[in-house]
Structure formats: C-alpha cells, structure tokens
Amino acid sequence: MLDKNYWNKTYDKIQPGWDVGYAATPLKEYFNQIDNKTLRILIPGAGNAYEVEYLYKSGFKNVFLLDFAPAPVENFRKRNPEFPEAQIITEDFFDHTGRYDLIIEHTFLTSFPKSERGLYASKINDLLVPGGKFTGIVFNHEFPGNQPPYGGTAEEYKKLFRPFFSFKTFELCYNSIKPRRERELFFILIKK
C-alpha cells in the first residue's frame, strides 16, 4: 500500500482527479435526506474532506474526518477553522478505533489494491455499531496503471461486502457529475 508520504505529496502538489473540489452530488443528496443530525458519522480516507465540511455546515455536529496524510487535513483546517479539532483524526485507518452509526465511502476504497480490500471491508464492519450503515459511491470500471485509483466491478464489490452487510441499495448513480456519469455505483449497506 502507498504510504502517507505518497498521499501527502499527491494532495500537496495537485488536485487529484478523484477530488472534484466539493461534496459529491450523490452524497449531498443522500445527506439531505437524513433527519437525525446526532448520528456519529465517520468519513475515512477523507482527503480534502468536502463531505465532512458539507455535513458539518448542514448541522451534523458528530461527523469525524479520518485521514493519515497531513496535507489534505491541513487544507480542510484552513477552510474550516471552526470545525472541532477533536473530530479531526490523523492516523492510519486500520489503527483507528471508534464506533459509528454511519460510515461514508468516497474514493477511499479505490486507493486499495484489490488484494487488500478484504481488510478494508472487515475494518468498516468493526467500526460500525450493530445495524449501522455503510453508504457511499464507488467507481464501477477498471483504471489503467498500477497506482490509485484502482477500479472494480459491481460483482467484485458485492462479493467483498456480502459477508458483513445486508444490501439496501446498490445501483448505478443517476446523479453523478458529468465526467463520472455511468461510472459510479451508489450503495447503502446495513451491518448484519
């Protein structure tokens, strides 16, 4: 797996292609439907954390940012000086402990080679409370090259998540941004 120095350089020098510069439309529309603003929400591998920012400014005060690369976390801090420091977690995802009602996925899974995704799915399961939700968007195609983002297929994701989660929604995004149209899947999974 690529280390935090790789990710720090990636975010320090450029805006990565998977970083659209704002909260992704499918996720914003999902967030806008949530009535319970007290949920404990984790966004792991948050990068510049636009979804964290959107949630917090929408009244969700128990949202937590998790990323191990300092550059994107610092970008977030500069944009959001009022965000509680205790809810900014700069550590390795696999070292993190905590319990959450909802975990959001947005491009973090695609940073892992397929050989390591089983560990990711297991860790998500560990961090959720019983009946907790795992929701997000994933790319549904393969990328060329041997560095992130790594793609995947609907069948691969279903096989990966089925041991841990019941599927509520798993479908092609109808509201992706134009460059990602027909290339993203939206899901809502519930911890078994």
URRALIN-V206963 format. One record per residue. N is the residue number from 0. SS is DSSP state (hx for helix, st for strand, lp for the rest). PSI is psi in degrees with one decimal (none if undefined). BURIAL is # if it has 24 or more other ideal C-beta (glycine too) atoms within 12 Angstrom, else .. Layout:
{{N:SS:PSI:BURIAL} {N:SS:PSI:BURIAL}}
This chain:
{{0:lp:145.9:.} {1:lp:139.2:.} {2:lp:178.5:.} {3:hx:-27.0:#} {4:hx:-40.9:.} {5:hx:-49.7:.} {6:hx:-36.6:#} {7:hx:-45.7:.} {8:hx:-39.1:.} {9:hx:-46.5:#} {10:hx:-24.1:#} {11:hx:-32.6:.} {12:hx:-33.7:.} {13:lp:170.5:.} {14:lp:108.0:.} {15:lp:152.5:#} {16:lp:-28.0:.} {17:lp:-7.9:#} {18:lp:105.0:#} {19:lp:-8.0:#} {20:lp:3.6:.} {21:lp:171.0:.} {22:lp:132.3:#} {23:lp:136.1:#} {24:hx:-47.7:#} {25:hx:-36.4:#} {26:hx:-42.0:#} {27:hx:-45.4:#} {28:hx:-34.6:.} {29:hx:-48.0:#} {30:hx:-38.8:#} {31:lp:-15.2:.} {32:lp:-7.5:.} {33:lp:123.1:#} {34:lp:-33.0:.} {35:lp:99.5:.} {36:lp:1.5:.} {37:lp:-2.0:.} {38:lp:142.1:#} {39:lp:115.7:#} {40:st:132.5:#} {41:st:135.1:#} {42:st:98.6:#} {43:st:151.0:#} {44:lp:42.3:#} {45:lp:-18.1:#} {46:lp:-130.3:#} {47:lp:-5.7:#} {48:lp:43.1:#} {49:hx:-32.8:#} {50:hx:-37.9:#} {51:hx:-46.8:#} {52:hx:-46.2:#} {53:hx:-46.6:#} {54:hx:-47.8:#} {55:hx:-44.4:#} {56:hx:-13.9:.} {57:lp:5.3:#} {58:lp:1.1:.} {59:lp:103.4:#} {60:lp:-4.3:.} {61:lp:40.0:#} {62:st:137.2:#} {63:st:133.1:#} {64:st:131.0:#} {65:st:120.0:#} {66:lp:147.1:#} {67:lp:-1.0:#} {68:lp:121.5:#} {69:hx:-34.5:.} {70:hx:-52.2:#} {71:hx:-31.9:#} {72:hx:-41.0:#} {73:hx:-37.2:.} {74:hx:-44.1:#} {75:hx:-46.6:#} {76:hx:-41.8:#} {77:hx:-38.5:.} {78:hx:-24.5:.} {79:lp:64.9:#} {80:lp:-19.3:.} {81:lp:-9.4:.} {82:lp:136.4:#} {83:lp:125.0:.} {84:hx:-34.6:.} {85:hx:-15.0:.} {86:hx:8.1:#} {87:st:113.1:#} {88:st:115.3:#} {89:lp:90.2:#} {90:lp:169.7:.} {91:lp:133.0:.} {92:hx:-42.0:#} {93:hx:-14.1:.} {94:hx:-11.5:.} {95:lp:141.0:#} {96:lp:152.5:.} {97:lp:171.6:#} {98:lp:130.3:.} {99:st:149.2:#} {100:st:-29.8:#} {101:st:131.6:#} {102:st:133.6:#} {103:st:132.4:#} {104:st:128.2:#} {105:st:98.1:#} {106:lp:-6.7:#} {107:lp:-45.8:#} {108:hx:-37.2:#} {109:hx:-2.8:#} {110:hx:-10.1:#} {111:lp:133.4:#} {112:lp:154.6:.} {113:hx:-31.4:#} {114:hx:-18.7:.} {115:hx:0.8:.} {116:hx:-24.6:#} {117:hx:-38.7:.} {118:hx:-39.4:.} {119:hx:-50.7:#} {120:hx:-41.4:#} {121:hx:-40.9:.} {122:hx:-41.5:#} {123:hx:-46.7:#} {124:hx:-44.4:#} {125:hx:-34.4:#} {126:hx:-15.2:#} {127:st:144.1:#} {128:st:160.5:.} {129:st:131.4:.} {130:st:3.1:.} {131:st:161.5:#} {132:st:143.5:#} {133:st:114.6:#} {134:st:145.7:#} {135:st:-164.7:#} {136:st:142.7:#} {137:st:152.8:#} {138:st:137.8:#} {139:lp:39.4:#} {140:lp:166.8:.} {141:lp:146.8:.} {142:lp:144.3:.} {143:lp:159.6:.} {144:lp:176.1:.} {145:lp:32.4:.} {146:lp:163.2:.} {147:lp:151.7:#} {148:lp:146.3:#} {149:lp:138.3:#} {150:lp:-162.6:#} {151:lp:175.2:#} {152:lp:161.3:.} {153:hx:-41.8:#} {154:hx:-41.4:.} {155:hx:-43.4:#} {156:hx:-41.9:#} {157:hx:-43.9:.} {158:hx:-38.8:.} {159:hx:-43.4:#} {160:hx:-21.5:#} {161:hx:-37.9:.} {162:lp:-22.8:.} {163:lp:-24.3:#} {164:st:150.8:#} {165:st:142.2:.} {166:st:117.2:#} {167:st:-46.4:.} {168:st:136.1:.} {169:st:96.4:#} {170:st:166.5:.} {171:st:134.4:.} {172:lp:130.7:#} {173:lp:-11.5:.} {174:lp:30.9:.} {175:lp:156.0:#} {176:lp:158.6:.} {177:hx:-46.4:.} {178:hx:-17.6:.} {179:hx:3.6:#} {180:lp:133.3:.} {181:lp:8.5:.} {182:lp:7.2:#} {183:st:146.7:#} {184:st:138.8:#} {185:st:139.0:#} {186:st:150.7:#} {187:st:115.9:#} {188:st:149.6:#} {189:st:130.3:#} {190:st:131.9:#} {191:lp:none:.}}
